[in-house]
Amino acid sequence: MITAETVDESAVPTVSEAAAARGDPELEEPTWPWKDAPIRALVQRIHQLQAERAQAFRRLEEGHRQYLRSGPPYDFPRYQITVHEVTQAFDATSREVLAVEAELAGPRAQPLLANHVRSLQQLEQTRLATVALLQLMGAPELTGQEDTLQLSQLKMKVIKTMEAINEVLQDFRFDAESAE
């Protein structure tokens, strides 16, 4: 079985280590700016990333409203571009959130804070999937086929998920203050 200790003990350098030893800048691994940052800075970064997510959700909602106002005929290609751009923003944010979680769980030995970050990530995934389903159900092609009860339930799920996100953020902030 390969463990982290076994990998660390191996005598074979990685491509990045070899490139760094040769001074090959294009092959060096990028340094993560938060590696040696205090926990307070990681907490602030999570809050910044959450603000970026909120902005991405606003952009997605605005793109959907513009799509609905554009037709018929509807400007689906423009909406697709917006969805693609927002998806890329969510992906970049998620990667960084996961990196902060790994930093808190590993080198910082802050499992409680890492669990809060993991919960945020899961709640945001739920929120995004629910918002996407709501937008799909509101598509002009499905007008007249809406299930108002299901739409209402989905809207309520978004609200409850956002409330849970806010609670986790408060717990995260409080527990981070205790960890310092």
Secondary structure, 3 states (H helix, E strand, C coil): CCCHHHHHHCCCCCHHHHHHHHCCHHHCCCCCCCCCCCHHHHHHHHHHHHHHHHHHHHHHHHHHHHHHHCCCCCCHHHHHHHHHHHHHHHHHHHHHHHHHHHHHHCCCCCHHHHHHHHHHHHHHHHHHHHHHHHHHHCCHHHCCCCCHHHHHHHHHHHHHHHHHHHHHHHHHHHHHHHHC
